[in-house]
């Protein structure tokens, strides 16, 4: 593969991960390590659980009816 094609594929992958919020966990871990270095980093499953609970408890974030 050529360099421009690889660069385009990387950008497409980055865009898809940002659009679907797949990279939220990596951003959260980076934030914890930078701002709160002594705090334990939760695993991916615990992070998703916290995120879901926070989203469902705040009416401004939307809610699930079922």
N, C-alpha and C positions, 0 to 999 in steps of 0.2 A: 504494500500500500504506500501511497505517496504521503508526504508530510501534510499537504493541505487537506487531504481526505481524512487523515487521522485527526487533525485539528478540528475539522468539521464534526466528526463523530463524537469527539470529546465534548464539544460545545452542545451538541444535541443531547448527549447523556446528561450533562449538567443541567440543561434547561428542563428536561423531563423530570429529573430528581427534584429540582426546585418547585416546579409546577405541581407535582404530586405531594410535596412536602416530605419526601422520602429522606431528605438530608436533615430533617429537624433534630434527630437524635445526635448526629455528629456535631451540629451547631451547639446543642445543649451540653454535650460533653466538653467541647472546647471552652464554652463559657464557664462551666464549673471549674475546670482545671486552671483557668486564668484568674477568675474572680474569687473563687472559693477553693483554694488548693487542698485544704484539709478535709473537705467534705467528701464522703464516699460517693462514687459514681454509680448510679443505679444501672442495672442491666437493661437491655432494650425492652424486655417485656414489662418491667416495672415502670419504665419511662412512658410506654404507651398506655399503661393503666392510669398513671397520674394525669397524663394528657387528656384521656377520655373523661375521667372524673371531673377535671377542671372545666372541660368544655360543656359537660352536661349540667354542672352546677351553676354556670353563669348564663343567664338568659340572653345576654348580648352575643354569646358565641353560637347560639342556635341550640336546638335540643332534639332528642330523638323521641318520637312518640311511641315507639314499640320496643 
